[in-house]
């Protein structure tokens, strides 16, 4: 048995959450009610995290969000 991030169920949930973040990041970049620089900065960070989740699920590796540790 492999590590937890190599299991298919975890990978599917990670990929779906990553796709949701990609959609959210694109939405923030296009329709955000913020200053242009802040809108693109926040949208880019969300896109980066979503892309990392999707790629991590495909590569069977840990994502950046999973390395943050347990949040309170």
N, C-alpha and C positions, 0 to 999 in steps of 0.2 A: 504494500500500500504506500502511495506517495504522500507528499506533503499536502496540506489542506488546499493550497492554491492550484494544485494539479488535478483536483477532482472535478468531474464534469458539471456537477450542480453548482459549485462555487464559481466556475468559469462562466456558466450561463448567466448567473445573477450579476456577476461583475461586468460582463459584456453588455447586458441590458441596462444596467445603471450607467455605464460609460456612454452608451448611445443616448440616454436621457440627458446626460451632462453635455454631450456634443450639441444636441438640439437646443438646450437651454443657453449654452454659450453663444450659439449663432443668433438666437433670439435677442440676447442681451446686446450683442454687437449691432444688430440692425434696429431694434425697437426700444432700446434702453432709454429711460427718461433721465439721463445723466449728461454731464458735460462730455464732449466728444472724446477727449483723451481718456477720461476715467471710464467711459463706456467701453472703449476698445481694450483698455487694460484689464478690466474685470472680465469682459467677455473672453479675452485671450487666455486668462488664467483658467477659467472654467473649461474652455476648449482644450487646453493643454492637459488638464486633469482627466477629462473625458476620453481624450485620445489615448492617454497612458493606460487607462482602465481597459479600453478595448484591445490595445496591443498586448497588454499583460495577459489578458484572457486568451488571446490567440497564441501567445508564446509560452503559456504555462509558467509565468514568472510572477513574483510579487509586484504589486503596483505601488506607486508613491503613497497613495492614501492608506494602504495597509501597513506601511512602514512607520506611520505616525504613532502607532501604538493605540492602546485603549483610551478613548476620550471619556471624560467624566459625565 
